[in-house]
Amino acid sequence: MLSQVPPELLRALQIGGGLVVLWLGIGALRAAAAPATPVATVPPRGFLRAAILNLTNPNAWIFWSLVGGPIVADAWRGGPARALAFLAGFYLFLVGGNLVLVLAAGQAGRLGPRLTRALGLASGLVLAGFGLLQVTRGIAAA
């Protein structure tokens, strides 16, 4: 399926996804550099950011086009239960893995404000660097 997608669309997805990741990285850097804010006053924007990131992430589109989609289609031919079992297992491990990361990040907050700020700065730098890399690659491929 991806062989039929125009290369310009893949580059646009890469650049768009890179810009979103860069935006998230800059946001993380600003949050880490800002004075500590009580948790109760921080608005819950994480879900919206995650949704935007997932929609613009070309890796998810590529995975489902090249790997996940064919596996589900093949499993479906063996019976709908097989396809549903694959999807349930896939998302169980995906969501479970993310839950472990969230719990680990929550525990990291108990290690003190200096370490929490350092981790925030490190993650912001990594996100911004990866976003910039994706944008650069997308532009260079044009």
C-alpha positions in Angstrom: 0.0 0.0 0.0 2.8 2.4 0.8 4.3 1.9 -2.6 1.3 3.6 -4.0 1.5 6.6 -1.7 3.2 9.6 -3.2 6.6 10.3 -1.7 5.6 13.9 -1.1 2.9 12.7 1.3 5.4 10.6 3.3 7.7 13.6 3.4 4.9 15.8 4.5 4.0 13.4 7.3 7.6 13.2 8.3 8.0 17.0 8.4 4.6 17.5 10.1 5.4 14.8 12.7 8.8 16.3 13.3 7.3 19.7 13.9 4.9 18.2 16.4 7.7 16.4 18.2 9.8 19.6 18.1 6.8 21.5 19.6 6.5 18.9 22.4 10.2 19.2 23.1 10.1 22.9 23.3 7.1 22.7 25.6 9.0 20.2 27.8 12.0 22.5 28.0 9.8 25.4 28.9 8.1 23.4 31.6 11.4 22.2 33.0 12.8 25.7 33.1 9.7 27.3 34.7 9.3 27.6 38.4 7.5 24.6 40.0 3.7 24.7 39.7 1.4 22.9 42.1 0.0 19.8 40.3 -3.6 20.7 41.0 -3.3 23.9 38.8 -1.8 22.3 35.7 -4.5 21.8 33.0 -4.8 18.3 31.6 -3.5 18.7 28.0 -1.5 15.5 27.8 -4.2 13.5 26.0 -4.7 16.1 23.2 -0.9 16.3 22.7 -0.6 12.5 22.5 -3.5 12.4 20.0 -1.9 15.0 17.8 1.5 13.2 18.0 0.0 9.9 17.1 -2.0 11.3 14.1 1.1 13.0 12.7 3.6 10.2 13.5 4.5 8.5 10.2 5.8 5.4 12.0 2.3 4.4 13.1 1.1 4.7 9.5 4.0 2.8 8.2 3.7 0.1 10.8 0.0 -0.5 10.1 0.5 -0.4 6.3 3.5 -2.7 6.2 3.4 -4.9 9.2 0.3 -4.7 11.4 -2.3 -4.5 8.6 -1.0 -7.6 6.7 -0.8 -9.6 10.0 -4.4 -8.7 10.8 -5.5 -9.5 7.3 -3.8 -12.8 7.4 -5.2 -13.6 10.8 -8.7 -12.6 9.7 -8.5 -15.3 6.9 -7.9 -17.8 9.7 -10.9 -16.5 11.5 -12.0 -13.2 13.1 -11.1 -14.5 16.5 -7.4 -14.8 15.5 -7.4 -11.2 14.2 -9.1 -9.9 17.3 -6.6 -11.9 19.5 -3.7 -10.3 17.7 -5.2 -6.8 18.1 -6.0 -7.4 21.8 -2.5 -8.7 22.5 -0.9 -5.9 20.6 -2.8 -3.2 22.4 -2.5 -5.0 25.8 1.3 -4.8 25.5 1.3 -1.3 24.0 -1.0 0.1 26.7 0.6 -2.0 29.4 4.1 -0.8 28.4 2.9 2.8 28.4 1.3 2.3 31.8 4.7 1.1 33.2 6.4 4.2 31.8 3.8 6.5 33.3 4.1 4.8 36.7 7.9 5.0 36.5 7.7 8.7 35.6 5.3 9.3 38.5 7.8 7.6 40.9 10.6 9.7 39.5 8.8 12.8 40.8 9.4 11.6 44.3 13.1 11.7 43.8 13.2 15.4 44.3 12.7 18.6 42.3 16.3 18.8 41.0 16.2 15.3 39.5 12.7 15.9 38.1 13.9 19.1 36.5 17.0 17.4 35.0 14.9 14.6 33.6 12.5 17.1 32.1 15.3 19.0 30.5 16.9 15.8 29.2 13.6 14.6 27.7 12.9 18.0 26.2 16.3 18.1 24.5 15.8 14.5 23.2 12.3 15.4 21.8 13.5 18.6 20.3 16.5 17.0 18.8 14.5 14.1 17.3 11.9 16.5 16.0 14.5 18.6 14.3 16.1 15.5 12.8 12.8 14.4 11.3 12.1 17.9 9.9 15.6 18.0 8.4 15.3 14.5 6.9 11.9 15.4 5.4 13.2 18.6 3.9 16.5 16.9 2.6 14.5 14.2 0.9 12.6 16.7 -1.2 
